[in-house]
Amino acid sequence: MSYEKLDIYNIAFELFIETHKLSLKLPNYELYELGSQLRRSADSVVTNIAEGYGRNHYKGDFIRFLTYSQASCDETVCHLSKINRLYPDLSSDFKEKSEQYKLLGGKINNFIKYVQLSWRT
């Protein structure tokens, strides 16, 4: 099996693509500030799932990278919340993304629990 078969990876990947495109709607002066932070944290969610899966023979490493992914998911929600407050005219698109990342965070948390209890080393 590959990390590309994991639901959390596929959801995170699609959310990253959508979030990246959405971040480009921010004002130009924000593209390299909050926009850049948002893109990096969204990228970190998906990348840590892939990297952790590459270490799945070491259960502790896998869990650690999944935890990083979940933390990056929380960071992404935080950036989206800031954008929602700072740019109310864009908030509907960003608010929806925030809700999707919150759902993904729950799925990552459930997957961490699964790996802790059932993952074969």
HELIX and SHEET records of a PDB file:
HELIX    1   1 TYR A    3  LYS A    5  5                                   3    
HELIX    2   2 ASP A    7  SER A   23  1                                  17    
HELIX    3   3 ASN A   28  LEU A   31  1                                   4    
HELIX    4   4 LEU A   34  TYR A   53  1                                  20    
HELIX    5   5 LYS A   59  LEU A   86  1                                  28    
HELIX    6   6 PRO A   88  LEU A   90  5                                   3    
HELIX    7   7 SER A   91  SER A  118  1                                  28    
END                                                                             
